[in-house]
Amino acid sequence: AVVLGGGVTADVCRRILLNQFRESGRYFVDVEELIADKKKISALIIGNLQKETFLKNQEILDLTAKIQTQQDQIEIDKKTLKKLIETAIKAPSFGNSQPWKWFYNCKNLYLFLSPRSSEFLDFNNMASYMALGSAAENLILKAHELNLEVVEEKFPSADKKLVSVFRFFKKSYKSNASSHHYDYLVNNIENRVTNRNISQRKLIPKNIIAEFQALSQTFQGVDLLILDSEKEIQALAEMVGKSERIRMMHDEMHSDFMNQIRWTEQEVKKNKDGISIASLAPNNSASLGYQMTKHWPVLKLLKDWGGGTAFEELPKKSISSASALGLITASNLSPINFYSVGRALERVWLHSCRQNIALQPFCAINFLFARLTEGNGNGLSDSEINELKNMNDEFTKLFSFNSAQKGIFLFRLFITDKPGKASIRRPVNQVLIQNNKANCA
């Protein structure tokens, strides 16, 4: 390492003296990133579109080949389609991963599961399906604003990559069309953000809590449980803190987390996904802490020494300041329920914006519990499994689950004057495919 450092320094000095290098600043060289296995990516090419993707071109065509249009269904123009997709993709997604792909063909708009990478916490794609549910909720709300009726067909294929088909009709169409009861929420889509600020704890009126619960219960098998006593919140803060430590001290989850972070504004603008370190870390010291633990060998050494409790502090502080904690539950851990939870979550989140109440997800703990109970803890160490088992038992007792409920999405609600910061999205032309040469019957 000393010889390498000397060689780099000598080369830089030589180029400066020869007037071949004139930039100033600090530079960081990561040998593990420079010398590493090349990553293989697949590409989907339709027209001018080329992006790494979970889906292949032929898969999209095969999965939609036999799906028909319906009587009285209408074509939507390109301008309207763009408005719909722009609004849909403002939906939240875990780590701002944006795991969707849209395909418009012969009057039908298809929504596909298409994560760009496989993440350890996204067990059975539960986080991704929730994101798609939230996107669908936005799309339907926007379609109603544009005087369109929508009929949604969920999971029309045995292959769960095809999540939904949306068909559009004139305003007068009523058969099986989506409800207009929540159309007022469309006005809050632009304002919905994740707020990670920490404020003094203030209680939320019971009538507003009841409104949140009613919004969740509109989907079959879905419910919203609320904790708002200080004792319950402090108990949950301890659990969430421990889950964050487990996440950060696990090599694969640590890698996934670091891949989500965008360390500079330039990275944010270039990638158009992930989470900006500026919005994730509340202060410079927290940002420096993430920087210092960016590389796994540092964490591995810390783990070997039995450390890592510092990772518990920020989530514990955030949870402790909550006005209330919400947990969206469903009857089982299935793709259709994840999708419904995503729709319910978006309604709650949009309504919270309407009430000037901030919302921050803390769902990693639910994803860990799902891997523990449904995946037999695959990929976790014995010590991690044992700790999560104890936490899961305590978590279940705290929320008073019944045997027919599965906790899927935990979040905190709080009152603050400090605004959150919106995460950037990929442009429509990177997530929407249009078959302009289709031979439609």
C-alpha positions as CSV (number, residue, x, y, z in Angstrom):
1,A,0.0,0.0,0.0
2,V,2.9,2.4,0.8
3,V,4.6,1.7,-2.5
4,L,1.3,2.1,-4.4
5,G,0.7,5.4,-2.6
6,G,4.2,6.7,-3.4
7,G,3.7,5.7,-7.0
8,V,0.4,7.5,-7.3
9,T,1.9,10.6,-5.7
10,A,4.9,10.6,-7.9
11,D,2.7,10.3,-11.1
12,V,0.5,13.2,-10.0
13,C,3.5,15.4,-9.2
14,R,5.0,14.6,-12.6
15,R,1.9,15.5,-14.5
16,I,1.5,18.8,-12.5
17,L,5.1,19.8,-13.3
18,L,4.5,19.0,-17.0
19,N,1.3,21.1,-16.9
20,Q,-0.8,18.0,-17.9
21,F,-3.0,18.1,-14.7
22,R,-4.5,21.4,-13.4
23,E,-7.6,20.4,-11.4
24,S,-7.5,21.0,-7.6
25,G,-9.4,19.1,-4.9
26,R,-9.4,15.9,-2.9
27,Y,-9.3,12.5,-4.6
28,F,-10.2,9.1,-3.2
29,V,-9.0,5.9,-4.9
30,D,-10.8,2.6,-4.0
31,V,-8.7,-0.2,-5.3
32,E,-11.5,-2.7,-4.6
33,E,-13.8,-0.8,-7.0
34,L,-11.1,-0.3,-9.7
35,I,-10.0,-4.0,-9.6
36,A,-13.1,-6.1,-9.4
37,D,-15.3,-8.7,-11.2
38,K,-17.1,-7.0,-14.1
39,K,-20.8,-6.9,-13.6
40,K,-23.0,-8.6,-16.2
41,I,-26.1,-6.7,-17.2
42,S,-29.0,-7.6,-19.5
43,A,-30.5,-5.0,-21.8
44,L,-34.0,-4.4,-23.2
45,I,-34.0,-2.6,-26.5
46,I,-37.2,-1.4,-28.0
47,G,-36.8,1.5,-30.4
48,N,-34.3,3.8,-28.8
49,L,-34.6,2.4,-25.3
50,Q,-31.7,0.5,-23.8
51,K,-31.6,0.0,-20.0
52,E,-30.6,-2.9,-17.8
53,T,-33.7,-4.6,-16.6
54,F,-35.2,-7.6,-14.9
55,L,-37.4,-8.2,-17.9
56,K,-36.5,-9.3,-21.4
57,N,-38.2,-7.9,-24.5
58,Q,-39.7,-11.2,-25.5
59,E,-41.1,-11.7,-21.9
60,I,-43.1,-8.5,-22.2
61,L,-44.5,-9.5,-25.6
62,D,-45.3,-13.1,-24.5
63,L,-47.0,-12.1,-21.3
64,T,-49.3,-9.6,-23.1
65,A,-49.9,-11.5,-26.3
66,K,-53.2,-13.1,-25.3
67,I,-54.7,-10.3,-23.3
68,Q,-57.6,-8.7,-25.0
69,T,-59.3,-5.3,-25.0
70,Q,-62.8,-4.8,-23.8
71,Q,-65.9,-3.4,-25.5
72,D,-66.1,0.4,-25.3
73,Q,-62.5,0.6,-24.3
74,I,-60.8,3.8,-25.7
75,E,-57.4,4.7,-26.9
76,I,-55.5,7.3,-25.0
77,D,-53.2,9.8,-26.7
78,K,-49.5,10.2,-26.1
79,K,-49.9,13.4,-24.1
80,T,-52.4,11.8,-21.7
81,L,-50.4,8.7,-21.4
82,K,-47.3,10.7,-20.4
83,K,-49.3,12.6,-17.7
84,L,-50.6,9.3,-16.3
85,I,-47.1,7.8,-16.1
86,E,-45.5,10.9,-14.7
87,T,-48.0,10.9,-11.9
88,A,-47.8,7.2,-11.3
89,I,-44.0,7.1,-10.9
90,K,-44.1,9.7,-8.1
91,A,-45.1,6.8,-5.9
92,P,-42.7,5.8,-3.1
93,S,-40.4,2.8,-3.5
94,F,-37.9,1.2,-1.1
95,G,-34.6,2.9,-1.5
96,N,-36.2,4.9,-4.4
97,S,-35.5,1.8,-6.5
98,Q,-38.5,2.5,-8.9
99,P,-39.0,-1.2,-9.7
100,W,-41.6,-0.6,-12.5
101,K,-41.9,-1.0,-16.2
102,W,-44.9,0.2,-18.2
103,F,-46.0,-1.0,-21.6
104,Y,-48.8,0.6,-23.7
105,N,-50.1,-1.6,-26.4
106,C,-53.5,-1.8,-28.2
107,K,-55.3,0.4,-25.7
108,N,-54.0,-1.6,-22.7
109,L,-51.6,-0.2,-20.2
110,Y,-49.5,-2.9,-18.5
111,L,-47.6,-2.6,-15.3
112,F,-44.6,-5.0,-14.8
113,L,-42.4,-5.8,-11.9
114,S,-38.9,-4.9,-13.1
115,P,-36.4,-4.2,-10.3
116,R,-33.0,-3.3,-11.6
117,S,-31.3,-5.5,-9.0
118,S,-32.2,-8.1,-6.4
119,E,-32.0,-6.9,-2.8
120,F,-31.7,-9.0,0.3
121,L,-34.4,-7.0,2.1
122,D,-36.8,-7.2,-0.8
123,F,-37.8,-10.7,0.3
124,N,-40.1,-12.3,-2.3
125,N,-40.3,-8.9,-4.0
126,M,-42.6,-7.6,-1.2
127,A,-41.1,-4.1,-1.2
128,S,-41.3,-3.9,-5.0
129,Y,-44.9,-5.1,-5.2
130,M,-45.9,-2.5,-2.6
131,A,-44.2,0.2,-4.8
132,L,-46.2,-0.9,-7.8
133,G,-49.4,-0.8,-5.7
134,S,-48.7,2.8,-4.8
135,A,-47.9,3.7,-8.4
136,A,-51.2,2.1,-9.5
137,E,-53.1,4.2,-6.9
138,N,-51.5,7.4,-8.3
139,L,-52.3,6.4,-11.9
140,I,-56.0,5.8,-11.1
141,L,-56.4,9.0,-9.2
142,K,-54.8,10.9,-12.1
143,A,-56.9,9.1,-14.7
144,H,-60.1,10.2,-12.8
145,E,-58.8,13.8,-12.8
146,L,-58.5,13.5,-16.6
147,N,-62.1,12.4,-16.8
148,L,-61.2,8.8,-17.6
149,E,-62.8,5.7,-16.1
150,V,-60.3,2.9,-15.2
151,V,-60.9,-0.9,-15.0
152,E,-58.0,-2.7,-13.4
153,E,-57.2,-6.4,-13.9
154,K,-54.7,-7.5,-11.3
155,F,-52.2,-10.4,-11.8
156,P,-53.9,-11.7,-15.1
157,S,-51.1,-14.2,-15.6
158,A,-49.5,-17.0,-13.6
159,D,-46.2,-15.2,-14.1
160,K,-46.3,-12.5,-11.3
161,K,-44.0,-10.2,-13.3
162,L,-47.1,-8.9,-15.0
163,V,-48.8,-7.2,-12.1
164,S,-51.7,-5.3,-13.6
165,V,-53.6,-4.3,-16.8
166,F,-55.3,-0.9,-16.9
167,R,-58.1,-0.3,-19.4
168,F,-59.6,3.2,-20.0
169,F,-63.1,4.2,-20.8
170,K,-65.1,7.4,-21.3
171,K,-66.5,9.1,-18.2
172,S,-69.9,7.6,-18.6
173,Y,-68.7,4.0,-18.3
174,K,-69.5,2.4,-14.9
175,S,-69.1,-1.4,-15.1
176,N,-66.4,-2.5,-12.7
177,A,-64.7,0.9,-12.9
178,S,-62.5,2.0,-10.0
179,S,-64.1,4.0,-7.2
180,H,-64.1,7.8,-7.2
181,H,-64.4,8.0,-3.5
182,Y,-60.8,9.0,-2.9
183,D,-60.3,11.3,-5.9
184,Y,-59.6,14.2,-3.6
185,L,-56.2,12.7,-2.8
186,V,-54.9,13.5,-6.3
187,N,-54.1,17.0,-5.2
188,N,-51.5,15.8,-2.7
189,I,-49.4,13.5,-5.0
190,E,-47.0,16.3,-5.9
191,N,-46.4,17.1,-2.2
192,R,-45.9,13.5,-1.0
193,V,-42.3,13.1,0.2
194,T,-40.4,11.1,2.9
195,N,-39.8,13.3,5.8
196,R,-36.8,12.3,8.0
197,N,-36.7,15.3,10.2
198,I,-36.9,14.9,14.0
199,S,-39.3,17.2,15.9
200,Q,-40.7,17.4,19.4
201,R,-43.4,14.8,19.9
202,K,-47.0,16.0,19.5
203,L,-50.1,13.8,19.6
204,I,-52.4,13.4,16.6
205,P,-56.1,13.8,17.2
206,K,-58.0,10.5,17.4
207,N,-60.4,11.4,14.7
208,I,-57.5,11.8,12.2
209,I,-56.0,8.4,13.3
210,A,-59.5,6.9,12.6
211,E,-59.4,8.4,9.1
212,F,-56.1,6.8,8.3
213,Q,-57.4,3.4,9.5
214,A,-60.6,3.7,7.4
215,L,-58.5,4.4,4.3
216,S,-56.5,1.2,4.8
217,Q,-59.5,-0.9,5.4
218,T,-60.9,-0.3,2.0
219,F,-58.8,-3.2,0.7
220,Q,-59.8,-6.8,1.5
221,G,-57.7,-8.3,4.3
222,V,-55.8,-5.1,4.9
223,D,-55.8,-3.2,8.2
224,L,-53.9,-0.4,9.9
225,L,-52.8,-0.8,13.6
226,I,-51.7,2.3,15.5
227,L,-49.5,2.7,18.6
228,D,-49.3,6.2,20.2
229,S,-48.5,5.7,23.9
230,E,-45.0,6.8,24.8
231,K,-44.2,3.5,26.5
232,E,-45.1,1.5,23.3
233,I,-43.2,3.9,21.1
234,Q,-40.1,3.6,23.2
235,A,-40.3,-0.2,23.2
236,L,-40.6,-0.2,19.4
237,A,-37.7,2.3,19.1
238,E,-35.4,-0.3,20.7
239,M,-36.5,-2.9,18.2
240,V,-36.2,-0.7,15.1
241,G,-32.7,0.4,16.3
242,K,-31.6,-3.3,16.6
243,S,-33.0,-4.1,13.2
244,E,-31.0,-1.3,11.7
245,R,-27.8,-2.6,13.4
246,I,-28.5,-6.1,12.0
247,R,-29.0,-4.5,8.5
248,M,-25.8,-2.5,8.5
249,M,-23.7,-5.3,10.0
250,H,-24.7,-7.8,7.4
251,D,-22.5,-7.9,4.3
252,E,-25.2,-8.2,1.7
253,M,-27.6,-5.8,3.2
254,H,-24.8,-3.3,3.8
255,S,-23.8,-3.6,0.2
256,D,-27.4,-3.0,-0.9
257,F,-27.8,0.0,1.4
258,M,-24.6,1.6,0.1
259,N,-25.7,1.0,-3.5
260,Q,-28.9,3.0,-2.7
261,I,-27.0,6.1,-1.5
262,R,-26.1,8.9,-3.9
263,W,-23.1,10.6,-2.3
264,T,-23.1,13.8,-4.4
265,E,-25.6,15.9,-6.3
266,Q,-23.9,14.8,-9.5
267,E,-24.6,11.2,-8.7
268,V,-28.3,12.1,-7.9
269,K,-28.7,13.8,-11.3
270,K,-26.9,11.1,-13.2
271,N,-28.6,8.0,-11.7
272,K,-32.0,9.5,-11.1
273,D,-32.7,6.9,-8.4
274,G,-31.5,6.0,-4.9
275,I,-31.4,8.3,-1.9
276,S,-29.3,11.4,-1.6
277,I,-27.0,11.4,1.4
278,A,-28.1,15.0,2.1
279,S,-31.7,13.8,2.7
280,L,-30.7,10.7,4.6
281,A,-28.3,12.2,7.1
282,P,-29.8,14.9,9.3
283,N,-26.4,16.5,10.0
284,N,-22.8,16.5,9.0
285,S,-21.7,14.1,11.7
286,A,-24.3,11.5,10.5
287,S,-23.1,12.0,6.9
288,L,-19.5,11.5,8.0
289,G,-20.6,8.3,9.9
290,Y,-22.0,6.8,6.7
291,Q,-18.9,7.8,4.8
292,M,-16.7,6.1,7.3
293,T,-18.7,2.9,7.2
294,K,-19.0,2.9,3.4
295,H,-16.6,0.0,2.9
296,W,-17.4,-3.5,4.2
297,P,-13.9,-4.4,5.6
298,V,-14.4,-1.6,8.1
299,L,-17.7,-2.9,9.2
300,K,-16.5,-6.5,9.2
301,L,-13.8,-5.5,11.7
302,L,-16.3,-3.6,13.8
303,K,-18.6,-6.7,13.7
304,D,-15.8,-9.0,14.8
305,W,-15.2,-6.7,17.7
306,G,-18.8,-6.9,18.8
307,G,-19.5,-3.3,17.8
308,G,-22.2,-1.6,15.7
309,T,-24.6,-0.2,18.4
310,A,-24.1,3.3,17.0
311,F,-26.3,2.3,14.1
312,E,-29.2,2.0,16.5
313,E,-29.1,5.6,17.7
314,L,-30.6,7.5,14.7
315,P,-33.6,5.2,14.1
316,K,-34.3,5.1,17.9
317,K,-34.2,8.9,18.0
318,S,-36.5,9.2,15.0
319,I,-39.0,6.6,16.4
320,S,-39.0,8.2,19.8
321,S,-40.1,11.5,18.4
322,A,-43.1,9.9,16.6
323,S,-46.6,11.2,17.3
324,A,-47.8,7.7,16.4
325,L,-46.6,4.5,14.8
326,G,-48.6,2.8,12.1
327,L,-48.4,-0.8,10.9
328,I,-50.2,-1.9,7.8
329,T,-51.2,-5.6,8.0
330,A,-52.6,-8.1,5.6
331,S,-54.0,-11.6,5.8
332,N,-50.9,-13.2,4.3
333,L,-47.6,-12.5,2.6
334,S,-48.6,-12.8,-1.1
335,P,-48.0,-10.6,-4.1
336,I,-51.6,-9.5,-4.3
337,N,-51.6,-8.4,-0.6
338,F,-48.3,-6.6,-1.0
339,Y,-49.8,-4.7,-4.0
340,S,-53.0,-3.9,-1.9
341,V,-50.8,-2.7,1.0
342,G,-49.0,-0.4,-1.4
343,R,-52.3,1.1,-2.6
344,A,-53.4,1.5,1.0
345,L,-50.1,3.0,2.0
346,E,-50.3,5.6,-0.7
347,R,-53.8,6.6,0.4
348,V,-52.7,7.0,4.0
349,W,-49.6,9.0,2.9
350,L,-51.5,11.3,0.6
351,H,-54.1,11.9,3.4
352,S,-51.3,12.6,5.8
353,C,-50.1,15.3,3.4
354,R,-53.6,16.8,3.3
355,Q,-53.5,16.9,7.2
356,N,-50.0,18.4,7.3
357,I,-48.7,15.3,9.0
358,A,-45.3,13.9,8.0
359,L,-44.6,10.2,7.3
360,Q,-41.4,8.2,7.4
361,P,-41.2,4.4,6.5
362,F,-39.4,2.0,8.9
363,C,-40.3,-1.1,7.0
364,A,-36.9,-2.9,6.9
365,I,-37.8,-4.6,10.2
366,N,-40.9,-6.1,8.5
367,F,-38.8,-7.4,5.6
368,L,-36.4,-9.0,8.0
369,F,-39.3,-10.7,9.9
370,A,-40.7,-11.9,6.6
371,R,-37.4,-13.6,5.7
372,L,-37.3,-15.0,9.2
373,T,-40.8,-16.5,9.2
374,E,-41.4,-17.3,5.6
375,G,-37.9,-17.9,4.4
376,N,-36.5,-19.8,7.4
377,G,-34.0,-17.0,8.0
378,N,-32.1,-17.9,4.8
379,G,-29.0,-15.8,4.5
380,L,-29.0,-14.8,8.1
381,S,-26.5,-16.0,10.8
382,D,-27.7,-18.1,13.8
383,S,-27.2,-15.1,16.1
384,E,-29.2,-12.8,13.8
385,I,-32.0,-15.4,13.6
386,N,-32.1,-15.8,17.3
387,E,-32.2,-12.0,17.9
388,L,-34.9,-11.5,15.2
389,K,-37.0,-14.3,16.7
390,N,-37.1,-12.6,20.1
391,M,-37.8,-9.2,18.4
392,N,-40.6,-10.7,16.3
393,D,-42.3,-12.2,19.4
394,E,-42.1,-8.8,21.2
395,F,-43.3,-6.9,18.1
396,T,-46.3,-9.2,17.7
397,K,-47.3,-8.7,21.3
398,L,-46.8,-5.0,21.2
399,F,-49.2,-4.6,18.2
400,S,-51.6,-7.3,19.6
401,F,-51.7,-9.3,16.3
402,N,-54.3,-12.0,15.8
403,S,-53.4,-15.2,13.9
404,A,-54.9,-13.9,10.7
405,Q,-52.6,-10.8,10.5
406,K,-49.1,-10.3,9.0
407,G,-47.2,-7.1,9.7
408,I,-46.1,-5.7,6.4
409,F,-45.3,-2.0,6.6
410,L,-44.2,0.0,9.6
411,F,-44.0,3.8,9.6
412,R,-44.0,6.8,11.9
413,L,-46.3,9.8,11.8
414,F,-45.3,13.1,13.2
415,I,-46.0,16.8,13.2
416,T,-43.3,19.1,12.0
417,D,-42.8,22.5,10.3
418,K,-39.7,21.2,8.5
419,P,-40.3,20.0,5.0
420,G,-39.0,16.7,3.6
421,K,-37.1,16.5,0.3
422,A,-38.4,14.8,-2.8
423,S,-36.3,12.1,-4.4
424,I,-35.6,12.3,-8.1
425,R,-37.3,10.0,-10.6
426,R,-36.2,8.5,-13.9
427,P,-37.9,10.1,-16.9
428,V,-40.9,8.6,-18.5
429,N,-39.0,7.5,-21.6
430,Q,-36.9,5.2,-19.4
431,V,-39.8,3.4,-17.8
432,L,-42.5,3.4,-20.5
433,I,-42.5,1.3,-23.7
434,Q,-45.0,2.1,-26.4
435,N,-45.6,-0.3,-29.3
436,N,-46.3,2.1,-32.0
437,K,-46.3,-0.5,-34.7
438,A,-48.8,-2.9,-33.1
439,N,-51.3,-4.7,-35.3
440,C,-54.3,-4.4,-33.0
441,A,-57.5,-6.3,-33.7
